Each structure stands twice: as structure tokens, then as C-alpha cells.
Amino acid sequence: MERQSEAYLREIKDRSALDAKPLEEGAGRAPVSAPAIDLASSYDTYIGTGLYGRRYPRSNANMARLLGSVVTAGDCVLDFGCGDGRYIGPLLESGARVIGYDISPVALESVAATYGAAISAGRLQTVGYSLDALTRAVAPGSCDVALLMFGVLGHIRGHAQRVEALRTVRSLLKPSGRLVVTVPNRARRFAKEQAACRDMVAAGLLEEGDILYQRHDATGSIDMFYHLFTPASFAELLTSSGFVTQRMVPESVMPERSVLSLPGGAMLDRALMATVPLHLAYGFAAVATLAAEAA
């Protein structure tokens, strides 16, 4: 395990160094246009075709462990951007009551099909598909914990919209509430897509850190949007949204698919997380509380 960790660390350091090199003039450039992407529709397809479930068949054990240190039995937990519910299972097992929110109807249909018994028992409530609907369904100051897992925050387009989402979540938390949120690392993710979007960023059509990308399966291509973060930009966003970061750790060091699919992947990733610097992580995870003025 130690040799594997050392080899992987060398690999990601080499890869980060390559990604940091400037492109030659005009290389990898896309036409200056930024198409609108209906992310709800994209995720309807992503989940409905089964592609999402095949790529990410279960929760990341290391992140489930982090949640176990934050969530206690009896907590009301808002899973914001719950997707097909891969973190809902561990939350229910912990004794929490869960509110699953998502913009994708197909995602919530999948949650209902998997966790129908918990819905019937009143342990799980699903809400879609807008912030207005969420604030109508959930009373202010009623949640103990809120989650935005596996890059959900990065799928929200526009800094102002990300702040709005986090402030909405904050309004639903108790004064003693906790936030757990993960985001993708700009230094480790989508180097080619970042290069291809530079002209759109320069033209003001995308924000710094924004990318457009696609997922593919036998049925075709799915258009996607992501905002990639640095540790500093992640911390600043939480602060400007009324949160105080208590700790920031790697979400993973290996790609999420490798963590889930490789034999011993979660164990190897856990070892790497203990030794790899935060800036080389595949993604960042933060635990935050409400700022005093917000509380």
C-alpha cells in the first residue's frame, strides 16, 4: 500500500506540472460562444440511461466516513443535489431523517424507487425542482445538517447563483447547523476542457474556472457544465455565503471512479488522503458552520 501511495503521488505531481504549462498560441481553442445547457435535462438523461449509476454505483466510503463524523442519529439532513440517492442510504442507516432535493425529475424518481419504504415511514422526503419549491417545502431553521456532495455546487452556473444556493441552504439550517460540501479541484480536473474554454472566459462568456464538457454512452452525448475551484476560491465562496470553514480536506486523491471500481481503491485513497497536500487532491471537502452574523 505504501509503494502504491508513493507511485500515485509521483504520478499526480507530474500530471499537475504538465497541466500548468501554457498552451501554444491558438492550441486547443474553441470558437467564442458559450451555449446554454439545461442541466436538469442533462441529468435526466445521465441518470435515466443508467450511465451515472454505472460510473458511480455507490457512495465514496471515505466521504461517508466524514459524514459519520458530522451527522448523528435523529438529525434532519438536507441532501441538496441528492441525485440518485447514493448518500441517502448511509444517512438513513445513521438514523437521520433526510430531505432529498434535486432539479432532475428522473433523479427523484430513482430515489423514490430505491427508498420508497423510507418515504412511506416519514424518514425521507423528496423535493424538486427549484429553490423556491425547496423553501416552500422546508421550514426555515429546521435542518441540522446540509450536504452538497460530489461537486453539486460546481454544477451551478454563475458565482451569484452559487452564493444564492448556499444562502438558501443556510436559511434552512438551525443556528447550530453544519454544512458538508465538496467541489472539484481546478488543478486536477479537465485540463483539455479548461484550455478549450479559455477564449470564452476571456470574452466574459464564462467565469474563471468554468468549463463545458460531455459525457458519452451508446445513446449519444450529454452536455454538461462544471465550475472548478482552488482551495482559496472555495473558502471565499463559503465565507461570502455566510459560513465559517471549520476544516477542509481532500474529497479524494484518486478519481472517484477509481476509488469505487479498483480493488482496495477506497483503502488506497484513504492512505493517500493522509499524505498528499490539499492542492493535489482530486476534489476538496469542507465542513462549515454558520457565521455568527448569519446565525
C-alpha positions in Angstrom: 0.0 0.0 0.0 2.9 2.4 0.9 4.6 1.8 -2.5 1.2 2.3 -4.3 0.7 5.6 -2.5 4.2 6.8 -3.4 3.8 5.9 -7.0 0.4 7.6 -7.3 1.7 10.7 -5.6 4.6 11.0 -8.2 2.1 10.5 -11.0 -0.3 13.3 -9.9 2.6 15.7 -9.3 3.9 15.0 -12.8 0.4 15.4 -14.3 -0.2 18.7 -12.4 3.1 20.1 -13.7 2.2 19.2 -17.3 -1.3 20.8 -16.8 0.3 24.0 -15.6 2.3 24.6 -18.8 0.9 27.3 -21.1 -0.6 26.3 -24.4 0.9 27.4 -27.6 -1.0 30.3 -29.2 -4.3 29.0 -30.6 -3.8 25.4 -29.4 -7.0 23.7 -28.2 -9.0 26.9 -28.6 -12.8 26.7 -29.2 -14.9 29.3 -31.0 -16.0 32.1 -28.8 -19.5 31.1 -27.8 -21.0 29.6 -24.7 -24.1 27.5 -25.3 -26.8 27.4 -22.7 -27.0 24.0 -21.0 -30.2 22.7 -19.4 -28.5 20.7 -16.6 -31.8 19.3 -15.3 -32.4 17.7 -18.7 -28.8 16.6 -18.9 -29.1 14.8 -15.6 -32.4 13.3 -16.6 -30.5 11.7 -19.4 -27.4 10.9 -17.4 -29.3 9.1 -14.7 -32.1 7.7 -16.9 -29.8 5.9 -19.3 -28.0 4.3 -16.3 -24.7 5.9 -17.2 -24.5 7.8 -13.9 -25.2 4.6 -11.9 -22.6 2.6 -13.8 -19.9 5.3 -13.3 -20.8 5.9 -9.6 -22.6 2.8 -8.2 -22.3 3.7 -4.5 -21.1 6.3 -2.1 -17.4 7.1 -1.6 -16.6 5.2 1.7 -14.2 7.9 2.8 -16.8 10.7 2.4 -19.4 8.5 4.1 -16.9 8.3 7.0 -16.7 12.1 7.0 -20.5 12.4 7.1 -20.5 9.9 10.0 -18.4 12.4 12.0 -20.9 15.2 11.4 -24.3 13.6 11.3 -25.8 12.0 14.4 -29.0 9.9 14.9 -32.1 12.0 14.8 -30.6 14.8 12.8 -32.6 16.4 10.0 -30.3 16.3 7.0 -30.9 18.2 3.7 -29.2 16.4 0.8 -29.0 19.2 -1.7 -28.5 17.8 -5.2 -29.1 14.2 -4.0 -29.0 12.7 -7.5 -30.0 9.1 -7.5 -29.5 9.0 -3.7 -26.1 7.4 -3.3 -25.6 9.2 0.0 -29.2 8.8 1.2 -28.6 5.2 2.1 -25.7 5.8 4.6 -27.7 8.8 6.0 -30.7 6.7 6.7 -28.6 4.0 8.2 -27.2 6.5 10.6 -30.6 7.2 12.0 -31.0 10.6 10.3 -34.2 12.0 8.8 -33.4 13.1 5.2 -34.8 15.6 2.8 -33.6 14.9 -0.8 -33.6 17.8 -3.1 -32.7 17.8 -6.8 -33.5 19.7 -10.0 -33.8 16.4 -12.0 -37.2 14.7 -12.0 -35.6 11.4 -13.1 -33.2 11.6 -10.2 -36.0 11.9 -7.7 -37.9 9.1 -9.4 -34.9 6.9 -8.9 -34.7 7.9 -5.2 -38.4 7.1 -4.7 -38.0 3.7 -6.4 -35.0 2.8 -4.2 -36.1 4.3 -0.9 -39.9 4.1 -1.1 -40.1 2.4 2.3 -38.3 5.3 4.0 -40.6 7.8 2.3 -43.7 5.8 3.5 -42.2 5.7 7.0 -41.7 9.5 7.0 -37.9 9.2 7.2 -37.3 10.6 3.7 -38.9 13.5 1.9 -38.1 14.4 -1.7 -38.4 18.0 -3.1 -37.9 19.4 -6.5 -37.1 21.3 -8.7 -36.3 24.8 -7.7 -35.0 26.9 -4.8 -38.5 28.4 -4.4 -40.0 24.9 -4.1 -37.4 24.0 -1.6 -38.0 27.0 0.7 -41.8 26.3 0.5 -41.4 22.7 1.5 -38.8 23.1 4.3 -39.2 25.4 7.2 -36.5 28.0 7.9 -34.0 26.9 10.6 -35.3 23.3 10.7 -32.3 21.3 9.4 -29.3 20.2 11.5 -27.0 19.4 8.5 -26.9 20.2 4.8 -24.9 18.4 2.2 -23.8 19.3 -1.3 -21.9 16.2 -2.2 -19.8 15.2 -5.2 -19.4 18.6 -6.9 -23.1 19.6 -6.8 -22.0 23.2 -6.1 -19.8 23.2 -9.2 -22.7 22.3 -11.4 -24.4 25.6 -10.5 -23.6 28.1 -13.2 -22.6 31.6 -12.1 -20.9 32.9 -8.9 -24.0 34.8 -7.9 -26.2 31.7 -8.4 -23.8 29.6 -6.2 -24.0 32.2 -3.5 -27.8 32.3 -3.7 -27.9 28.5 -3.4 -25.7 28.4 -0.4 -27.6 31.3 1.3 -30.8 29.4 0.7 -29.3 26.3 2.3 -28.0 28.5 5.2 -31.5 29.8 5.8 -32.8 26.3 6.3 -30.2 25.4 8.9 -30.5 25.8 12.6 -28.1 28.3 14.2 -26.0 25.3 15.3 -26.3 23.7 11.8 -23.4 22.2 9.8 -22.6 22.2 6.1 -20.7 19.5 4.3 -19.8 20.4 0.7 -17.4 19.0 -1.9 -16.1 20.6 -5.1 -13.7 19.6 -7.9 -10.1 20.8 -7.9 -9.2 23.1 -10.9 -5.6 21.9 -10.8 -6.5 18.2 -11.3 -9.6 18.2 -13.5 -10.5 18.7 -17.1 -7.2 20.3 -18.3 -8.2 20.0 -22.0 -11.6 21.4 -21.4 -10.2 24.3 -19.5 -7.8 25.1 -22.4 -10.7 24.8 -24.9 -12.8 27.3 -22.8 -10.1 30.0 -22.4 -11.4 32.2 -25.2 -14.9 32.1 -23.7 -13.5 33.0 -20.3 -11.5 35.9 -21.9 -14.6 37.1 -23.7 -16.6 37.1 -20.5 -19.0 34.4 -21.6 -17.7 32.0 -18.9 -16.3 32.8 -15.5 -12.7 31.8 -14.5 -12.9 28.1 -13.6 -15.9 27.4 -15.8 -15.8 24.5 -18.3 -18.2 22.9 -20.7 -17.8 19.1 -21.2 -19.7 16.0 -22.3 -20.4 12.5 -21.0 -20.9 9.8 -23.6 -22.7 6.5 -23.8 -24.3 4.3 -26.6 -27.2 6.7 -26.9 -25.1 9.8 -27.6 -23.5 12.8 -25.8 -24.7 14.6 -22.8 -23.8 18.3 -22.5 -22.6 19.3 -19.0 -21.3 22.4 -17.1 -18.8 22.5 -14.3 -17.1 25.2 -12.2 -13.7 24.1 -10.9 -12.2 25.5 -7.7 -9.0 26.3 -6.0 -8.8 26.0 -2.2 -8.8 29.8 -1.9 -11.9 30.3 -4.2 -13.7 27.5 -2.4 -13.1 29.1 1.0 -14.0 32.6 -0.3 -17.3 31.3 -1.6 -18.2 29.8 1.7 -17.3 33.0 3.6 -19.3 35.2 1.2 -22.3 32.9 1.6 -22.3 33.2 5.4 -20.3 30.2 6.5 -17.2 29.7 8.5 -15.0 26.8 7.3 -14.1 24.5 10.2 -11.9 22.1 8.1 -11.0 21.5 4.5 -9.7 18.1 3.4 -9.3 16.1 0.2 -12.6 14.6 -1.1 -10.4 12.1 -2.8 -6.9 11.9 -4.3 -7.7 9.3 -6.9 -10.5 9.9 -9.4 -13.9 8.9 -7.9 -14.4 6.1 -10.4 -11.1 4.6 -9.4 -12.0 4.8 -5.7 -15.2 2.9 -6.4 -14.0 0.4 -9.0 -10.5 -0.6 -8.2 -9.9 -3.5 -5.7 -8.9 -1.7 -2.5 -9.5 1.6 -4.1 -11.1 3.3 -1.1 -8.3 2.0 1.2 -5.6 3.3 -1.1 -7.3 6.6 -1.5 -7.7 6.9 2.3 -3.9 6.4 2.7 -3.2 9.0 0.0 -5.5 11.5 1.7 -3.4 11.3 4.8 -0.2 12.2 2.9 -1.0 14.2 -0.2 -1.1 18.0 0.1 -4.6 19.5 -0.3 -3.8 21.3 -3.5 -3.1 18.0 -5.2 -6.4 16.4 -4.2 -8.9 15.4 -6.9 -11.6 17.4 -5.1 -12.0 19.3 -1.8 -14.4 18.6 1.0 -15.3 21.3 3.6 -17.2 21.2 6.9 -18.6 24.6 7.8 -20.8 26.3 10.3 -22.9 29.4 10.2 -21.1 32.7 10.6 -22.1 34.5 13.8 -23.9 37.3 12.0 -25.8 34.7 9.9 -26.8 32.7 12.9 
